[in-house]
Amino acid sequence: MSPLLMLFRAEPPLALPLILAVLRTALVLNVGTATPATFGVGGGLGGLGSSGITNQRMPVLVLGSVLTVAMARIMDWLGTLVGLLQRPRGLEVD
């Protein structure tokens, strides 16, 4: 195989799991940073948490936290699912 052919046919399938892991991490971090953005912008994921803090209502604060965690877990699960579907056949472990 020529070096150019190896670059385009062998390297991307080997690098794909690492690229998808970075994208998965970025998705979860974006959910985490969207939560405190409510204090600066005035909206977003942290609206329930912010109103729970200002009104001193613990159930509202807990609901906002649980919803944020659920969204982060869903993003992580979707990233894992894409990683499993895009994994090259030769890299599967039995």
KOLBA-733598 format. One record per residue: residue number from 1; x, y, z of N, C-alpha, C in turn. Coordinates in pm, whole numbers, always signed. Each point is the difference from the previous one (the first is absolute). Last residue first. Layout:
<r fimi="NUM" n_xx="X" n_yy="Y" n_zz="Z" ca_xx="X" ca_yy="Y" ca_zz="Z" c_xx="X" c_yy="Y" c_zz="Z"/>
...
//
This chain:
<r fimi="94" n_xx="-1416" n_yy="-983" n_zz="+2085" ca_xx="-97" ca_yy="-110" ca_zz="+26" c_xx="-6" c_yy="-36" c_zz="+145"/>
<r fimi="93" n_xx="+116" n_yy="+472" n_zz="-285" ca_xx="+55" ca_yy="-96" ca_zz="+95" c_xx="-106" c_yy="-105" c_zz="+28"/>
<r fimi="92" n_xx="+113" n_yy="+365" n_zz="-433" ca_xx="-93" ca_yy="-57" ca_zz="+96" c_xx="+68" c_yy="-104" c_zz="+86"/>
<r fimi="91" n_xx="+181" n_yy="+258" n_zz="-383" ca_xx="+33" ca_yy="+44" ca_zz="+135" c_xx="-93" c_yy="-57" c_zz="+106"/>
<r fimi="90" n_xx="-40" n_yy="-62" n_zz="-486" ca_xx="+123" ca_yy="-62" ca_zz="+46" c_xx="+40" c_yy="+35" c_zz="+142"/>
<r fimi="89" n_xx="-386" n_yy="+193" n_zz="-232" ca_xx="-19" ca_yy="-142" ca_zz="+29" c_xx="+126" c_yy="-66" c_zz="+58"/>
<r fimi="88" n_xx="-107" n_yy="+531" n_zz="+73" ca_xx="+41" ca_yy="-89" ca_zz="-109" c_xx="-8" c_yy="-146" c_zz="+43"/>
<r fimi="87" n_xx="-316" n_yy="+392" n_zz="+205" ca_xx="+124" ca_yy="-72" ca_zz="+26" c_xx="+35" c_yy="-90" c_zz="-119"/>
<r fimi="86" n_xx="-401" n_yy="+289" n_zz="+75" ca_xx="+103" ca_yy="+39" ca_zz="-96" c_xx="+132" c_yy="-74" c_zz="+19"/>
<r fimi="85" n_xx="-388" n_yy="-64" n_zz="+287" ca_xx="-46" ca_yy="-21" ca_zz="-137" c_xx="+108" c_yy="+29" c_zz="-104"/>
<r fimi="84" n_xx="+81" n_yy="+76" n_zz="+464" ca_xx="-17" ca_yy="-143" ca_zz="-25" c_xx="-43" c_yy="-28" c_zz="-143"/>
<r fimi="83" n_xx="+41" n_yy="+451" n_zz="+140" ca_xx="+130" ca_yy="-66" ca_zz="+0" c_xx="-9" c_yy="-148" c_zz="-28"/>
<r fimi="82" n_xx="-396" n_yy="+247" n_zz="+56" ca_xx="+63" ca_yy="+35" ca_zz="-129" c_xx="+137" c_yy="-67" c_zz="-10"/>
<r fimi="81" n_xx="-219" n_yy="-48" n_zz="+408" ca_xx="-71" ca_yy="-73" ca_zz="-104" c_xx="+60" c_yy="+28" c_zz="-138"/>
<r fimi="80" n_xx="+160" n_yy="+243" n_zz="+370" ca_xx="+44" ca_yy="-139" ca_zz="+7" c_xx="-65" c_yy="-82" c_zz="-110"/>
<r fimi="79" n_xx="-142" n_yy="+443" n_zz="+47" ca_xx="+138" ca_yy="-4" ca_zz="-49" c_xx="+56" c_yy="-141" c_zz="+1"/>
<r fimi="78" n_xx="-422" n_yy="+69" n_zz="+190" ca_xx="-7" ca_yy="+16" ca_zz="-146" c_xx="+140" c_yy="-3" c_zz="-63"/>
<r fimi="77" n_xx="-29" n_yy="-11" n_zz="+471" ca_xx="-51" ca_yy="-125" ca_zz="-58" c_xx="-8" c_yy="+9" c_zz="-152"/>
<r fimi="76" n_xx="+118" n_yy="+388" n_zz="+238" ca_xx="+108" ca_yy="-99" ca_zz="+10" c_xx="-44" c_yy="-132" c_zz="-63"/>
<r fimi="75" n_xx="-321" n_yy="+336" n_zz="+32" ca_xx="+102" ca_yy="+38" ca_zz="-98" c_xx="+116" c_yy="-100" c_zz="+0"/>
<r fimi="74" n_xx="-329" n_yy="-56" n_zz="+327" ca_xx="-55" ca_yy="-32" ca_zz="-132" c_xx="+101" c_yy="+35" c_zz="-109"/>
<r fimi="73" n_xx="+106" n_yy="+120" n_zz="+442" ca_xx="+8" ca_yy="-146" ca_zz="-18" c_xx="-54" c_yy="-42" c_zz="-137"/>
<r fimi="72" n_xx="-37" n_yy="+453" n_zz="+123" ca_xx="+141" ca_yy="-34" ca_zz="-20" c_xx="+16" c_yy="-150" c_zz="-23"/>
<r fimi="71" n_xx="-427" n_yy="+157" n_zz="+109" ca_xx="+37" ca_yy="+42" ca_zz="-135" c_xx="+146" c_yy="-32" c_zz="-30"/>
<r fimi="70" n_xx="-160" n_yy="-88" n_zz="+433" ca_xx="-63" ca_yy="-90" ca_zz="-97" c_xx="+37" c_yy="+38" c_zz="-143"/>
<r fimi="69" n_xx="+141" n_yy="+281" n_zz="+349" ca_xx="+75" ca_yy="-125" ca_zz="+2" c_xx="-58" c_yy="-98" c_zz="-101"/>
<r fimi="68" n_xx="-234" n_yy="+397" n_zz="+59" ca_xx="+130" ca_yy="+28" ca_zz="-61" c_xx="+85" c_yy="-126" c_zz="-6"/>
<r fimi="67" n_xx="-412" n_yy="-23" n_zz="+225" ca_xx="-20" ca_yy="+14" ca_zz="-145" c_xx="+131" c_yy="+27" c_zz="-73"/>
<r fimi="66" n_xx="+6" n_yy="-15" n_zz="+470" ca_xx="-25" ca_yy="-133" ca_zz="-54" c_xx="-21" c_yy="+6" c_zz="-151"/>
<r fimi="65" n_xx="+49" n_yy="+407" n_zz="+233" ca_xx="+125" ca_yy="-76" ca_zz="+1" c_xx="-18" c_yy="-137" c_zz="-63"/>
<r fimi="64" n_xx="-381" n_yy="+273" n_zz="+58" ca_xx="+90" ca_yy="+57" ca_zz="-101" c_xx="+130" c_yy="-76" c_zz="-8"/>
<r fimi="63" n_xx="-298" n_yy="-125" n_zz="+339" ca_xx="-54" ca_yy="-35" ca_zz="-132" c_xx="+88" c_yy="+55" c_zz="-112"/>
<r fimi="62" n_xx="+103" n_yy="+121" n_zz="+443" ca_xx="+34" ca_yy="-140" ca_zz="-24" c_xx="-51" c_yy="-45" c_zz="-137"/>
<r fimi="61" n_xx="-119" n_yy="+431" n_zz="+141" ca_xx="+145" ca_yy="-7" ca_zz="-20" c_xx="+44" c_yy="-142" c_zz="-32"/>
<r fimi="60" n_xx="-445" n_yy="+69" n_zz="+123" ca_xx="+24" ca_yy="+58" ca_zz="-133" c_xx="+148" c_yy="-6" c_zz="-35"/>
<r fimi="59" n_xx="-133" n_yy="-139" n_zz="+435" ca_xx="-44" ca_yy="-95" ca_zz="-104" c_xx="+23" c_yy="+52" c_zz="-142"/>
<r fimi="58" n_xx="+111" n_yy="+286" n_zz="+380" ca_xx="+91" ca_yy="-111" ca_zz="-23" c_xx="-51" c_yy="-98" c_zz="-105"/>
<r fimi="57" n_xx="-77" n_yy="+530" n_zz="+91" ca_xx="-83" ca_yy="-120" ca_zz="-16" c_xx="+91" c_yy="-115" c_zz="-42"/>
<r fimi="56" n_xx="+70" n_yy="+508" n_zz="+67" ca_xx="+30" ca_yy="-92" ca_zz="+109" c_xx="-94" c_yy="-120" c_zz="+0"/>
<r fimi="55" n_xx="+55" n_yy="+373" n_zz="-325" ca_xx="-125" ca_yy="-17" ca_zz="+74" c_xx="+15" c_yy="-92" c_zz="+121"/>
<r fimi="54" n_xx="+375" n_yy="+87" n_zz="-287" ca_xx="-54" ca_yy="+131" ca_zz="+37" c_xx="-127" c_yy="-10" c_zz="+83"/>
<r fimi="53" n_xx="+206" n_yy="-400" n_zz="-168" ca_xx="+88" ca_yy="+68" ca_zz="+96" c_xx="-63" c_yy="+132" c_zz="+46"/>
<r fimi="52" n_xx="-222" n_yy="-248" n_zz="-331" ca_xx="-3" ca_yy="-74" ca_zz="+125" c_xx="+87" c_yy="+65" c_zz="+107"/>
<r fimi="51" n_xx="+3" n_yy="+169" n_zz="-439" ca_xx="-124" ca_yy="+37" ca_zz="+68" c_xx="-16" c_yy="-75" c_zz="+131"/>
<r fimi="50" n_xx="+375" n_yy="-108" n_zz="-260" ca_xx="+8" ca_yy="+140" ca_zz="+41" c_xx="-127" c_yy="+44" c_zz="+73"/>
<r fimi="49" n_xx="+15" n_yy="-430" n_zz="-192" ca_xx="+91" ca_yy="+10" ca_zz="+114" c_xx="+8" c_yy="+141" c_zz="+54"/>
<r fimi="48" n_xx="-250" n_yy="-75" n_zz="-392" ca_xx="-65" ca_yy="-62" ca_zz="+117" c_xx="+88" c_yy="+10" c_zz="+123"/>
<r fimi="47" n_xx="+183" n_yy="+157" n_zz="-406" ca_xx="-113" ca_yy="+82" ca_zz="+42" c_xx="-71" c_yy="-55" c_zz="+122"/>
<r fimi="46" n_xx="+400" n_yy="-155" n_zz="-278" ca_xx="+1" ca_yy="+24" ca_zz="+143" c_xx="-115" c_yy="+83" c_zz="+51"/>
<r fimi="45" n_xx="+89" n_yy="-116" n_zz="-472" ca_xx="-27" ca_yy="-119" ca_zz="+79" c_xx="-13" c_yy="+27" c_zz="+148"/>
<r fimi="44" n_xx="-89" n_yy="+420" n_zz="-317" ca_xx="+79" ca_yy="-122" ca_zz="-19" c_xx="-41" c_yy="-111" c_zz="+94"/>
<r fimi="43" n_xx="+13" n_yy="+573" n_zz="+32" ca_xx="-81" ca_yy="-112" ca_zz="-48" c_xx="+85" c_yy="-125" c_zz="-7"/>
<r fimi="42" n_xx="+172" n_yy="+442" n_zz="+107" ca_xx="-139" ca_yy="+14" ca_zz="+40" c_xx="-91" c_yy="-108" c_zz="-53"/>
<r fimi="41" n_xx="+504" n_yy="+115" n_zz="-7" ca_xx="-80" ca_yy="+30" ca_zz="-117" c_xx="-147" c_yy="+19" c_zz="+36"/>
<r fimi="40" n_xx="+338" n_yy="-107" n_zz="+334" ca_xx="+53" ca_yy="+107" ca_zz="-83" c_xx="-93" c_yy="+44" c_zz="-109"/>
<r fimi="39" n_xx="-106" n_yy="-357" n_zz="+303" ca_xx="+30" ca_yy="+116" ca_zz="+83" c_xx="+52" c_yy="+117" c_zz="-82"/>
<r fimi="38" n_xx="-92" n_yy="-430" n_zz="-193" ca_xx="-123" ca_yy="+71" ca_zz="+31" c_xx="+26" c_yy="+125" c_zz="+83"/>
<r fimi="37" n_xx="+329" n_yy="-330" n_zz="-121" ca_xx="-13" ca_yy="+111" ca_zz="-94" c_xx="-127" c_yy="+80" c_zz="+26"/>
<r fimi="36" n_xx="+145" n_yy="-417" n_zz="+224" ca_xx="+25" ca_yy="+128" ca_zz="+67" c_xx="-10" c_yy="+121" c_zz="-94"/>
<r fimi="35" n_xx="-98" n_yy="-430" n_zz="-197" ca_xx="-76" ca_yy="+17" ca_zz="+124" c_xx="+33" c_yy="+131" c_zz="+71"/>
<r fimi="34" n_xx="+221" n_yy="-165" n_zz="-397" ca_xx="-126" ca_yy="+70" ca_zz="-29" c_xx="-80" c_yy="+24" c_zz="+126"/>
<r fimi="33" n_xx="+409" n_yy="-250" n_zz="-4" ca_xx="+23" ca_yy="+144" ca_zz="-1" c_xx="-126" c_yy="+78" c_zz="-36"/>
<r fimi="32" n_xx="-10" n_yy="-479" n_zz="+10" ca_xx="+41" ca_yy="+49" ca_zz="+132" c_xx="+23" c_yy="+150" c_zz="+3"/>
<r fimi="31" n_xx="-99" n_yy="-218" n_zz="-408" ca_xx="-118" ca_yy="-3" ca_zz="+87" c_xx="+35" c_yy="+57" c_zz="+137"/>
<r fimi="30" n_xx="+352" n_yy="-47" n_zz="-298" ca_xx="-90" ca_yy="+107" ca_zz="-43" c_xx="-127" c_yy="+3" c_zz="+82"/>
<r fimi="29" n_xx="+310" n_yy="-349" n_zz="+68" ca_xx="+49" ca_yy="+127" ca_zz="+56" c_xx="-88" c_yy="+117" c_zz="-42"/>
<r fimi="28" n_xx="-91" n_yy="-426" n_zz="-182" ca_xx="-33" ca_yy="+2" ca_zz="+144" c_xx="+47" c_yy="+130" c_zz="+63"/>
<r fimi="27" n_xx="+109" n_yy="-68" n_zz="-453" ca_xx="-145" ca_yy="+9" ca_zz="+16" c_xx="-38" c_yy="+11" c_zz="+148"/>
<r fimi="26" n_xx="+453" n_yy="-77" n_zz="-111" ca_xx="-40" ca_yy="+138" ca_zz="-28" c_xx="-151" c_yy="+18" c_zz="+15"/>
<r fimi="25" n_xx="+180" n_yy="-433" n_zz="+40" ca_xx="+39" ca_yy="+82" ca_zz="+115" c_xx="-43" c_yy="+145" c_zz="-21"/>
<r fimi="24" n_xx="-63" n_yy="-290" n_zz="-357" ca_xx="-89" ca_yy="-37" ca_zz="+109" c_xx="+29" c_yy="+83" c_zz="+125"/>
<r fimi="23" n_xx="+286" n_yy="+43" n_zz="-371" ca_xx="-129" ca_yy="+62" ca_zz="-27" c_xx="-101" c_yy="-29" c_zz="+111"/>
<r fimi="22" n_xx="+419" n_yy="-213" n_zz="+21" ca_xx="+17" ca_yy="+144" ca_zz="+23" c_xx="-133" c_yy="+73" c_zz="-24"/>
<r fimi="21" n_xx="+14" n_yy="-455" n_zz="-99" ca_xx="+10" ca_yy="+18" ca_zz="+146" c_xx="+16" c_yy="+147" c_zz="+34"/>
<r fimi="20" n_xx="+4" n_yy="-126" n_zz="-455" ca_xx="-135" ca_yy="-8" ca_zz="+57" c_xx="+1" c_yy="+15" c_zz="+151"/>
<r fimi="19" n_xx="+414" n_yy="-14" n_zz="-223" ca_xx="-73" ca_yy="+120" ca_zz="-42" c_xx="-140" c_yy="+1" c_zz="+60"/>
<r fimi="18" n_xx="+260" n_yy="-385" n_zz="+64" ca_xx="+52" ca_yy="+112" ca_zz="+79" c_xx="-72" c_yy="+130" c_zz="-35"/>
<r fimi="17" n_xx="-105" n_yy="-393" n_zz="-249" ca_xx="-44" ca_yy="-10" ca_zz="+140" c_xx="+49" c_yy="+114" c_zz="+88"/>
<r fimi="16" n_xx="+143" n_yy="-9" n_zz="-466" ca_xx="-141" ca_yy="+30" ca_zz="+22" c_xx="-45" c_yy="-18" c_zz="+145"/>
<r fimi="15" n_xx="+440" n_yy="-97" n_zz="-221" ca_xx="-14" ca_yy="+121" ca_zz="+80" c_xx="-145" c_yy="+29" c_zz="+38"/>
<r fimi="14" n_xx="+121" n_yy="-369" n_zz="-281" ca_xx="+69" ca_yy="-19" ca_zz="+128" c_xx="-18" c_yy="+120" c_zz="+92"/>
<r fimi="13" n_xx="-177" n_yy="+9" n_zz="-444" ca_xx="-72" ca_yy="-98" ca_zz="+84" c_xx="+68" c_yy="-25" c_zz="+134"/>
<r fimi="12" n_xx="+219" n_yy="+307" n_zz="-306" ca_xx="-129" ca_yy="+47" ca_zz="+55" c_xx="-77" c_yy="-105" c_zz="+79"/>
<r fimi="11" n_xx="+429" n_yy="-121" n_zz="-220" ca_xx="+7" ca_yy="+87" ca_zz="+117" c_xx="-136" c_yy="+46" c_zz="+52"/>
<r fimi="10" n_xx="+60" n_yy="-273" n_zz="-404" ca_xx="+31" ca_yy="-72" ca_zz="+124" c_xx="-6" c_yy="+90" c_zz="+123"/>
<r fimi="9" n_xx="-90" n_yy="+158" n_zz="-458" ca_xx="-75" ca_yy="-124" ca_zz="+18" c_xx="+24" c_yy="-69" c_zz="+134"/>
<r fimi="8" n_xx="+214" n_yy="+422" n_zz="-156" ca_xx="-144" ca_yy="+16" ca_zz="-18" c_xx="-81" c_yy="-127" c_zz="+23"/>
<r fimi="7" n_xx="+483" n_yy="+13" n_zz="+46" ca_xx="-51" ca_yy="+114" ca_zz="+74" c_xx="-152" c_yy="+10" c_zz="-9"/>
<r fimi="6" n_xx="+233" n_yy="-322" n_zz="-255" ca_xx="-7" ca_yy="-40" ca_zz="+139" c_xx="-57" c_yy="+114" c_zz="+86"/>
<r fimi="5" n_xx="+84" n_yy="+84" n_zz="-454" ca_xx="-114" ca_yy="-91" ca_zz="+14" c_xx="-17" c_yy="-45" c_zz="+145"/>
<r fimi="4" n_xx="+375" n_yy="+260" n_zz="-104" ca_xx="-121" ca_yy="+81" ca_zz="-15" c_xx="-125" c_yy="-85" c_zz="+17"/>
<r fimi="3" n_xx="+428" n_yy="-213" n_zz="+7" ca_xx="-23" ca_yy="+82" ca_zz="+120" c_xx="-129" c_yy="+85" c_zz="-9"/>
<r fimi="2" n_xx="+11" n_yy="-465" n_zz="-266" ca_xx="+78" ca_yy="+123" ca_zz="-4" c_xx="-29" c_yy="+83" c_zz="+125"/>
<r fimi="1" n_xx="-20" n_yy="-541" n_zz="-39" ca_xx="-84" ca_yy="+116" ca_zz="+0" c_xx="+90" c_yy="+124" c_zz="+0"/>
//
